[in-house]
Amino acid sequence: MELDGQLLIELAHYKMPFGKHKDQYLVDIPEAYYVWFQQKGFPPGKLGSMMKQMFEIKVNGLEDMIRTIRRDFTKQ
């Protein structure tokens, strides 16, 4: 998984548009939610792609990096 800086900034500011975690930043959603989607299938399109990337970030313990990016860089 390769991510460029702009994509990381967008990912850091991306919020869940529906469901139990609506309006929460993807990084703040529990890892178990992503595990469930990993087993059942991520949604299509941009949201699914963002969720897959966040799942990998969480599995690798990199949530603090995403929170730092969200704090230090504004969404463009």
C-alpha positions as CSV (number, residue, x, y, z in Angstrom):
1,M,0.0,0.0,0.0
2,E,1.5,3.3,-1.1
3,L,0.0,6.5,-0.1
4,D,0.9,10.0,-1.2
5,G,0.7,13.0,1.1
6,Q,-2.6,14.4,-0.3
7,L,-4.3,11.1,0.0
8,L,-3.1,10.8,3.7
9,I,-4.5,14.3,4.4
10,E,-7.8,13.4,2.8
11,L,-7.9,10.1,4.7
12,A,-7.1,11.8,8.0
13,H,-10.2,14.1,7.5
14,Y,-12.6,11.5,6.0
15,K,-15.7,10.9,8.1
16,M,-18.1,7.9,8.0
17,P,-21.2,9.0,6.0
18,F,-23.6,6.4,7.5
19,G,-24.5,4.0,10.2
20,K,-23.6,3.6,13.8
21,H,-20.4,5.6,13.3
22,K,-21.8,8.4,11.1
23,D,-19.8,11.6,11.2
24,Q,-16.9,10.1,13.0
25,Y,-13.4,10.3,11.5
26,L,-12.4,6.9,10.1
27,V,-9.4,6.8,12.4
28,D,-11.7,7.0,15.4
29,I,-13.8,4.1,14.5
30,P,-12.9,0.8,16.3
31,E,-10.8,-1.7,14.5
32,A,-13.4,-4.4,15.1
33,Y,-15.7,-2.5,12.7
34,Y,-13.1,-2.7,10.0
35,V,-12.5,-6.4,10.7
36,W,-16.2,-7.0,10.2
37,F,-16.1,-5.2,6.8
38,Q,-12.9,-7.1,5.9
39,Q,-14.9,-10.3,6.3
40,K,-18.1,-9.2,4.7
41,G,-16.8,-6.9,2.0
42,F,-16.0,-3.2,2.0
43,P,-18.5,-0.9,0.2
44,P,-17.7,0.0,-3.3
45,G,-16.1,3.3,-4.4
46,K,-14.1,5.9,-2.6
47,L,-15.5,5.0,0.9
48,G,-14.6,1.4,0.5
49,S,-11.1,2.4,-0.6
50,M,-10.6,4.7,2.3
51,M,-11.9,2.1,4.7
52,K,-9.5,-0.5,3.3
53,Q,-6.6,1.9,3.8
54,M,-7.7,2.7,7.3
55,F,-8.0,-1.0,8.1
56,E,-4.3,-1.4,7.1
57,I,-3.3,1.6,9.1
58,K,-5.1,0.3,12.2
59,V,-3.7,-3.2,11.8
60,N,-0.2,-1.8,11.7
61,G,-0.8,0.6,14.7
62,L,-0.4,3.8,12.8
63,E,-3.4,5.7,14.0
64,D,-1.3,8.3,15.8
65,M,0.3,9.2,12.5
66,I,-3.2,9.9,11.0
67,R,-4.3,11.9,14.0
68,T,-1.1,14.0,13.7
69,I,-1.8,14.6,10.0
70,R,-5.4,15.6,10.8
71,R,-4.2,18.1,13.4
72,D,-1.3,19.6,11.4
73,F,-2.7,19.6,7.9
74,T,-6.0,21.1,6.7
75,K,-8.1,19.3,4.2
76,Q,-7.7,20.7,0.7
